[in-house]
Amino acid sequence: MVRRALTSVGTGDRHEGGDGDAAADASRLWHITLSVSGKPTPLSEVRRGLEQLAHDHPFLLTSRYADDHAEIRYWEEARDLHDAAAVALRLWGEHRSTAQLPPWEIVGLEVIDRATYHQRVAEGYGPPPAHPVGVHPY
């Protein structure tokens, strides 16, 4: 498999040659919630696959699963939302064979920046805390 660097499409509002260029190209942390679902699969296979995915993708925070769906939450470092979303949308497919994940499809994706994540948590309406970290049934 050939890995390619992601590139973003500019909005045209950056000022070339200024001090803002380095800041605009700096990586940021994005909180990813990826939801997948499909035909029922034995829970032991789902768990084993998600545990292997967590081993292969060290930034995985937590996974919740049932026999026909799962939710994966983790932090991704990327230049912007477009890059973070592109990486997240490839995660399941790229690891499907190596982690022996079920042949499920992605049915949901949320990508929020670190500040928004912490604001939601502080206000009490963010995602449930990722404790304990790991792979857990619903």
Secondary structure, 3 states (H helix, E strand, C coil): CCCCCCCCCCCCCCCCCCCHHHHHHCCEEEEEEEEEECCCCCHHHHHHHHHHHHHHCCCEEEEEECCCEEEEEEEEEECCHHHHHHHHHHHHHHHCCCCCCCCCEEEEEEEEEHHHHHHHHHHCCCCCCCCCCEEEEC
